[in-house]
Amino acid sequence: MKIITSGRKNIDIDAYAGAIAYAYLLNLKGENAKAVSTGNLNESITPSLLSLQYKLDEYSKADDDKFIVVDISYKEFFDKIVDDNKIIEIIDHHYGYEEYWKERLGNRAIIEPLGAMATIIVEMYEKEKYLNKMPKEIAKLLMAAILDNTLNLKADVTTNRDIESYKKLYEIVDEEKFAQEYFMECQKSIENNLSEAINNDIKIEDIDYSLPRVIGQLVLWDKTPLFNNIELIKKNLDAKGNKWIMNVICLKEGKNYILASDKNVEINLEELLEGKFNNSIMETNRLMLRKEIMKKAMKQAKKKSKSVKIIYFVHGTTLDNENHISTGQNPGELSELGIKQSKELRNKINLNEIDFVICSDLKRAVDSANLIFENDKKIIQDSRIRECDYGSLNGSSSDIVLDEEHIDIPFPNGESMKDVEKRLRNFCKFLLDNYDGKTIALVAHKAPQLALEVITKNISWDEAIKQDWRKTKSWKPGWIYEITGDLL
């Protein structure tokens, strides 16, 4: 017997409908299958859906049982009836464990980034040419699942495949007001027992990003139950933990109302969602599911955790330097002193700690990099760490090339200091995305180094220019900068 089941805690309409619909499909194909769950059914499974002919089956354990798990792929949360050694298929729309299951089950692991898992089941009916044999009541269950998981097809997670599957189901059900009536019934169920509804849709997870362990969610047609029962909502969540958020989705208004346990959680959410709390409630300008907020938090945490160490070297003295000329984006030629400096610098640095070298593509930087690192390190040229483009003043007397006068205003036909900062930020993002955990030597110029001072030390351009080692005569055989995701 094939047993289709889902999670061990709270079951939503996507898991409920998917299990029942897939069991029905397998039975149509002549395979013995049952839809089974020991979890609590939440308010997305309304009384009218529970009253339909097609329901979960009774279950008695048998030695020949094989398990198909839907709407979840984290095995720690599988229904308690599941025997891990007898899992033959996984169908889910939540990413995170796809590689594990692909390696274990091959093409029997169907984990795809869709708004609803029910969409995969609809597509299976269509692929097997059984869509015309789908009962209207099965179609209703799957319609409700897609509606609930995509917030009436308006959430960002909604895909064209969700929409197309919903259209096919609509043709079977043919009830114009199904969506509104479904969500109104959900709201009525919630209002009838708000505490139970809250506790039936709480996720409690040990997570290492900027969200608390306890995350509740309510999907409402309108916000009345929220504003009439804020204290009751807080009481129920406080019982689960001292740090929490409640994501209340208002479909009628097309926005979320988010409550948080305390000011620290509010601050984290304001940074994450780029919104503001007012009287302990954040009002968003669009619909967001809890899983979207969690995904955003995980992405932010991953970005912040990235780090690249930069050891910054400036090119050797040039002929222009000796003649008090600002070379800008002209190639530049190392002087005899500059050649000597570059060769001597090689003996003052630890080559073993450097993974590779990136230098400006201007000749004076390329020549310096080659002299410092010779054949010991791979050297990559990159135009993003060129000197500032002084435009018409490239190659002019340093007396008239004044950085402090061009922080915001570009040099004639050239760049401003903030233009340099912009390309350095782009360059740093490239490093984080491609070289996380590496130590990289940069061989470049003055303006890119000042931009790194601004970016990594959170100082102004005025401060960076004033503190420039060239003015304080405090040269070093390499400056250390740490680039992390939260800086960009």
Secondary structure, 3 states (H helix, E strand, C coil): CEEEECECCEECHHHHHHHHHHHHHHHHCCCCEEECCCCEECCCCCHHHHCCCCCCCCCCCCCCCEEEEECCCCHHHECCCCCHHHEEEEEECCCCCHHHHHHHHHHHEEECCCCCCHHHHHHHHHHCCCHHHCCHHHHHHHHHHHHHHHCCCCCCCCCHHHHHHHHHHHHHHCCCCHHHHHHHHHHHHHHHCHHHHHHCCEEECCCCCCCCCEEEEEEECCCHHHHHCHHHHHHHHHCCCCCEEEEEEECCCCEEEEEECCHHHHHHHHHHHCCCEECCEEECCCCCCHHHHHHHHHHHHHHHHCEEEEEEEECCCEHHHHCCEECCCCCCCECHHHHHHHHHHHHHCCHHHCCEEEEECCHHHHHHHHHHHCCCCCEEEEHHHCCCCCHHHCCEECCCCCHHHCCCCCCCCCCCHHHHHHHHHHHHHHHHHHCCCCEEEEEECHHHHHHHHHHHHCCCHHHHHHCCHHHHCCCCCCEEEEEEHHHC
